[in-house]
Amino acid sequence: MDLPNAAFHPGFGGGQQQAADSAAAEGEVAWYLSGEVFRSLDQIVASVDDCLESLPRPVRSDCPAPQERFVMQQSAGQGVGADTARCVLVMEGPALVQAELQVKIHKHPNTIHKTSILPDAPWLLVQLQDAANMLAEARRCADSAGRQRTQVEARRREGTLDAGFLRCLTARLSHRIEELMLRLRRGRDALITPRKRTIQDHLSSENMKSLRPPLPGDIAISFYVQGHRLVLAVYHLVPQRGSLHFDMFLAECCLPRLEAVLSGLTRTFQMCQEVRQKLAWAARSQRSGRPAPPPTPLTNGV
């Protein structure tokens, strides 16, 4: 006897097809999360570790940071004017532990102002510390997301890897990836954009007070990071019509470690974008009850 054709029983055939599609979607999502997303998370953890390794390490008594010597020269594009600054410094971790500075200002004729940063009063580069803190938080976010793999493997062994669990897992991973990307952005911003401070902030800073010998009262200096460069800014206060203005000139040097950090952050951020895209694909498949077309790789970075 011939079996009835499913085409003539749309309710029965459609239900079977829907169940088959849903089962296929669950299986493909489970495979994709296990095989693609968690593999990508492992790569993200390794990339964040590389960035942390490249950042100047905080000074610890049990693990002293290596010292590096740099020479700062007048910034390119300023031209060779009467106002000049030169600095030879020693960097240990995120701090300038020793430096010899020379500042020449044309309004102070026949005078070269010399001052020093001494080891007992180091100049901390807060931006490097902020970036390291953000990357450490990013590492914890990636670890937290990666630990979800244990639950997936346990449920797979128990045969309880169902649609409800996969939906919750996708949502948790998406949340963690967003947190991770936020911290990567903040870490990068800490290296790219210095904190804004007023001239009074510079004049009254503890770092200025620790210079030996002190600079004249109408001169202030600051050190900051901008990208892969360490910048020395010299501010000369100039009275104008009863108010204070200032002239500024710069000296700088390259910090090769930060080039590697910024490149690594761009690469890591792109990997996070790809994971976010994979999770969005999983969510679409779960909502529709059938496998969606696979996501395509991204090419943009931070």
Phi, psi and omega in degrees: 000135181287139176283148179295143180281131181299336181296333180270000179228072188300326180296312182291309181296318181297320179296318178297317181295319179297317179296320179294318178298317181297317179296320179295320179296315179300315181297318181290322177296315180299316178296318184294317179296317182288316187273329185254306187294312182290328174296318178295323178297323176299319180293324178295317178301315180296321181291319177297320177300319178297319179296316179297323180293327182281334179292144173304128186279145174300146181286125176232144182295329182275347182212077183299140180282147177293148178268142179231140182251135181226151174243124181259129180240167180303137185295145176295143179094347178277343185078173179259098181253190182282334179270121182222155176220143177219144182212134171245123188225160174241127182249134177229110187063224180269019184236146170270109187265347179199140179200147173241120184244143173230127181233129178237125182237130187294338178278355171246077189295145175062026181225131171245117181278126180241138177207171186219151164259127184255155183301333182279355178219068183293157179258108183280131174270094187299329181300320180293322178294318178298317180297318179297320179296318180294320180291326176296321176294320177299320179298320179293322177297316180295320177299316181299318178294318182295331181291345177296341181299325180301317179295321180298313182295321179295316180292327177297317178295324182278349183075025182246025180277077187261178185296321180298315179296319181295323177296315178297319180297315179300317180295318180295316180294321179298319179297316181295321180295320178297318177297318180297314181295323178299318181288326175296318177299315182294322177296318179293317180299324179300327181274335185270320189242108178294154175294140179279132179224149179277167178297327177294324176301317180294316183296325185261007184291152178296328179297318178298320182292339183271354180293141180227122351288163180293152176280160176304156186295343180262012179235134173228155177228160171211152173246137175209162179258137175220101186070233180262013183251143167260127186243135169256119177253131177247127181247126177246115182287133182230114177293133178219115176052047175082359177234165182260128170240172179217146170266147181227139171219160193233153164230154185206165172211165181267137173252096186304328180302322184288334174299316179294322180296312182295321176296317179295323178296319178298316180296317181294319180297320178296321178297322178295320177299321179293321177295318179299321178294320178295321179291324176296322176298316180299318180296320178297317179297321180292321180291319184278341182076012177212151182300131176273162175302138183297149180290154177261149182298149175265161179235350182271157182249216184297000000 
